[in-house]
Amino acid sequence: MKTPGLLVLGLVRLVIIVVVTLVTAALILEYHQEILNLIWGRPESAWLVWLWRLVSWLVALLLVGLSAVLSFLISQFLFSVIIMDAMSRITEQRLTGGQKESRHVPWLKYFFYLLRQEIPRAVIPVMILLLLMIVGWFTPLSPVLTVISSLAAGIFLAWDNTDLVPARRLEPFGSRFKFLLRNFNFHLGFGLWFLIPGLNIIFLSFAPVGATLFYVERIDGKIEP
């Protein structure tokens, strides 16, 4: 990586997410068997036991992936949101030679502004989707709701990164949400990487770089060929 600052910030964020993920995963996997029983109790037929074991492993992988998502949200309130913004600023500086901002805001006020942005674009959507997924475990639609909820969570996590630049420029929330809708396919594809157990921790740590590259190159269009 040509910019050591980005590497250091990404690694710091990685360490924070890993530590929180290990704690969260341990707590969630403690109830793995109970969750599996809600979805599908162990069958009596020996012919179905192998399929039940496969589902058990898939549920375990899903729970680990969800623990990483939850850890991401928790780490945001442990100053990771500041690291994300710093990584985005450095990336934009490297690409364009400067930063486009609406106006200067005092640091403490800006920090709380960043935290407030996390609530509508990541915390609330992801928590609602996780709640729907858990409720779905009590219904026959559990597999469908699990897949849909996971994909939707990935989309909002992707938007949490691509929104760094317009949020820093103090653009209205409504226009930033329309940006998400206009670029829905990109956010879906970008968000899929956040659903891969294990690797999602690395992708989440360095996502601000790729998200800023996308916004500056595709939206601002300031990069010379």
Secondary structure by P-SEA (a helix, b strand, c coil): cccaaaaaaaaaaaaaaaaaaaaaaaaaaaaaaaaaaaaccccccccaaaaaaaaaaaaaaaaaaaaaaaaaaaaaacaaaaaaaaaaaaaaaaaccbbbbcccccaaaaaaaaaaaaacccaaaaaaaaaaaaaaccccaaaaaaaaaaaaaaaaaaaaaaaaaaaaacccaaaaaaaaaaaaaaaaaaacccccccaaaaaaaaaaaaaaaaaaacccccccc
